[in-house]
Amino acid sequence: MEEKSVTSFYRVSKRYPPEDRSYLTPRDKLGDPPADASEEKKRSWDALSAFDTEEGARRQARMFAHLGNLIVRYDIPNGSGIVWEQSGELGHCDLRGDAEELKRYLADVVDV
């Protein structure tokens, strides 16, 4: 079976396009993770939170209204330098890579 050449991810945003602050990791915003954080949380501290479905991002937006009322989609080509891995709940992913590179793959926006 051939691997998809593009993978889509969804994030909650206040604006379109998202402001630069949206591309900061928890470490960028808050410094080191709490000392008692799980290993998974410590690993995620250096990544951006995303979902592999629009509905996953919509659930997050409904639970945490302060994050925004828009859902943005990124279509990330394989080999782009942006990497991802499953973390936390099913459908949640950590994105890692250069923020300027990630911005290039911003593809769409919808209201929550």
C-alpha positions as YAML, in Angstrom:
chain: A
units: angstrom
residues:
- id: 1
  name: MET
  ca: [0.00, 0.00, 0.00]
- id: 2
  name: GLU
  ca: [1.36, 3.41, -0.96]
- id: 3
  name: GLU
  ca: [1.90, 5.96, 1.82]
- id: 4
  name: LYS
  ca: [-0.09, 9.21, 1.58]
- id: 5
  name: SER
  ca: [2.01, 12.07, 0.27]
- id: 6
  name: VAL
  ca: [0.16, 14.66, 2.42]
- id: 7
  name: THR
  ca: [-1.23, 14.34, 5.95]
- id: 8
  name: SER
  ca: [-3.75, 16.83, 7.32]
- id: 9
  name: PHE
  ca: [-3.81, 18.14, 10.87]
- id: 10
  name: TYR
  ca: [-6.24, 20.48, 12.60]
- id: 11
  name: ARG
  ca: [-5.65, 23.10, 15.29]
- id: 12
  name: VAL
  ca: [-7.89, 25.56, 17.12]
- id: 13
  name: SER
  ca: [-7.17, 29.22, 16.44]
- id: 14
  name: LYS
  ca: [-8.45, 32.67, 17.34]
- id: 15
  name: ARG
  ca: [-7.46, 34.18, 13.98]
- id: 16
  name: TYR
  ca: [-6.86, 33.27, 10.38]
- id: 17
  name: PRO
  ca: [-4.10, 33.10, 9.61]
- id: 18
  name: PRO
  ca: [-3.01, 32.15, 13.13]
- id: 19
  name: GLU
  ca: [-0.87, 34.71, 14.90]
- id: 20
  name: ASP
  ca: [2.81, 33.95, 15.55]
- id: 21
  name: ARG
  ca: [2.06, 33.11, 19.18]
- id: 22
  name: SER
  ca: [0.06, 30.12, 17.93]
- id: 23
  name: TYR
  ca: [3.31, 28.53, 16.81]
- id: 24
  name: LEU
  ca: [4.96, 28.61, 20.24]
- id: 25
  name: THR
  ca: [5.33, 25.36, 22.15]
- id: 26
  name: PRO
  ca: [4.54, 25.13, 25.87]
- id: 27
  name: ARG
  ca: [8.30, 25.32, 26.51]
- id: 28
  name: ASP
  ca: [8.50, 28.53, 24.48]
- id: 29
  name: LYS
  ca: [5.63, 30.05, 26.47]
- id: 30
  name: LEU
  ca: [6.18, 28.59, 29.94]
- id: 31
  name: GLY
  ca: [9.74, 27.29, 30.20]
- id: 32
  name: ASP
  ca: [10.50, 23.82, 31.53]
- id: 33
  name: PRO
  ca: [7.64, 21.40, 32.19]
- id: 34
  name: PRO
  ca: [6.58, 20.76, 35.78]
- id: 35
  name: ALA
  ca: [9.02, 18.45, 37.56]
- id: 36
  name: ASP
  ca: [6.27, 15.96, 38.33]
- id: 37
  name: ALA
  ca: [5.00, 15.78, 34.72]
- id: 38
  name: SER
  ca: [4.77, 12.37, 33.07]
- id: 39
  name: GLU
  ca: [7.40, 11.44, 30.50]
- id: 40
  name: GLU
  ca: [4.78, 11.78, 27.77]
- id: 41
  name: LYS
  ca: [3.85, 15.29, 28.93]
- id: 42
  name: LYS
  ca: [7.53, 16.28, 29.11]
- id: 43
  name: ARG
  ca: [8.01, 15.07, 25.54]
- id: 44
  name: SER
  ca: [4.91, 16.95, 24.35]
- id: 45
  name: TRP
  ca: [6.19, 20.16, 25.99]
- id: 46
  name: ASP
  ca: [8.39, 20.74, 22.92]
- id: 47
  name: ALA
  ca: [5.62, 20.25, 20.36]
- id: 48
  name: LEU
  ca: [2.46, 21.86, 19.02]
- id: 49
  name: SER
  ca: [-0.84, 20.18, 19.80]
- id: 50
  name: ALA
  ca: [-2.90, 19.08, 16.80]
- id: 51
  name: PHE
  ca: [-5.61, 16.60, 15.87]
- id: 52
  name: ASP
  ca: [-5.86, 14.20, 12.96]
- id: 53
  name: THR
  ca: [-9.53, 15.10, 12.37]
- id: 54
  name: GLU
  ca: [-11.51, 18.31, 12.25]
- id: 55
  name: GLU
  ca: [-13.90, 16.83, 14.82]
- id: 56
  name: GLY
  ca: [-11.04, 16.29, 17.29]
- id: 57
  name: ALA
  ca: [-10.12, 19.97, 17.07]
- id: 58
  name: ARG
  ca: [-13.79, 20.92, 17.35]
- id: 59
  name: ARG
  ca: [-14.09, 18.93, 20.62]
- id: 60
  name: GLN
  ca: [-11.05, 20.75, 22.00]
- id: 61
  name: ALA
  ca: [-12.47, 24.14, 20.99]
- id: 62
  name: ARG
  ca: [-15.74, 23.36, 22.75]
- id: 63
  name: MET
  ca: [-13.95, 22.24, 25.93]
- id: 64
  name: PHE
  ca: [-11.53, 25.19, 25.95]
- id: 65
  name: ALA
  ca: [-13.37, 28.16, 24.44]
- id: 66
  name: HIS
  ca: [-10.47, 30.52, 25.22]
- id: 67
  name: LEU
  ca: [-8.40, 28.79, 22.50]
- id: 68
  name: GLY
  ca: [-10.54, 30.23, 19.73]
- id: 69
  name: ASN
  ca: [-13.54, 29.62, 17.53]
- id: 70
  name: LEU
  ca: [-11.78, 28.66, 14.30]
- id: 71
  name: ILE
  ca: [-10.28, 25.40, 13.15]
- id: 72
  name: VAL
  ca: [-7.32, 25.64, 10.81]
- id: 73
  name: ARG
  ca: [-6.07, 22.80, 8.65]
- id: 74
  name: TYR
  ca: [-2.49, 22.12, 7.71]
- id: 75
  name: ASP
  ca: [-1.74, 19.81, 4.76]
- id: 76
  name: ILE
  ca: [1.78, 18.64, 5.49]
- id: 77
  name: PRO
  ca: [3.68, 16.78, 2.77]
- id: 78
  name: ASN
  ca: [5.78, 13.81, 3.78]
- id: 79
  name: GLY
  ca: [9.45, 14.78, 3.83]
- id: 80
  name: SER
  ca: [8.70, 18.41, 4.67]
- id: 81
  name: GLY
  ca: [10.73, 18.41, 7.88]
- id: 82
  name: ILE
  ca: [7.58, 18.67, 10.00]
- id: 83
  name: VAL
  ca: [7.21, 15.45, 11.99]
- id: 84
  name: TRP
  ca: [4.34, 14.16, 14.08]
- id: 85
  name: GLU
  ca: [3.54, 11.45, 16.54]
- id: 86
  name: GLN
  ca: [0.47, 10.25, 18.41]
- id: 87
  name: SER
  ca: [0.31, 11.53, 21.99]
- id: 88
  name: GLY
  ca: [-2.31, 11.54, 24.70]
- id: 89
  name: GLU
  ca: [-5.85, 10.79, 23.61]
- id: 90
  name: LEU
  ca: [-6.66, 8.95, 20.40]
- id: 91
  name: GLY
  ca: [-6.47, 11.35, 17.46]
- id: 92
  name: HIS
  ca: [-4.21, 13.85, 19.25]
- id: 93
  name: CYS
  ca: [-0.75, 14.43, 17.77]
- id: 94
  name: ASP
  ca: [2.36, 16.38, 18.57]
- id: 95
  name: LEU
  ca: [3.80, 18.39, 15.67]
- id: 96
  name: ARG
  ca: [7.48, 19.28, 15.63]
- id: 97
  name: GLY
  ca: [9.53, 21.30, 13.20]
- id: 98
  name: ASP
  ca: [10.23, 24.80, 12.02]
- id: 99
  name: ALA
  ca: [7.26, 27.15, 12.59]
- id: 100
  name: GLU
  ca: [7.93, 29.07, 9.37]
- id: 101
  name: GLU
  ca: [7.87, 25.80, 7.47]
- id: 102
  name: LEU
  ca: [4.59, 24.76, 9.13]
- id: 103
  name: LYS
  ca: [2.99, 28.08, 8.16]
- id: 104
  name: ARG
  ca: [3.59, 27.20, 4.50]
- id: 105
  name: TYR
  ca: [1.16, 24.29, 4.81]
- id: 106
  name: LEU
  ca: [-1.80, 26.26, 6.19]
- id: 107
  name: ALA
  ca: [-4.61, 25.14, 3.89]
- id: 108
  name: ASP
  ca: [-8.06, 26.05, 5.19]
- id: 109
  name: VAL
  ca: [-10.19, 27.45, 8.01]
- id: 110
  name: VAL
  ca: [-13.70, 26.69, 9.28]
- id: 111
  name: ASP
  ca: [-15.79, 27.97, 12.16]
- id: 112
  name: VAL
  ca: [-16.18, 25.77, 15.20]
...
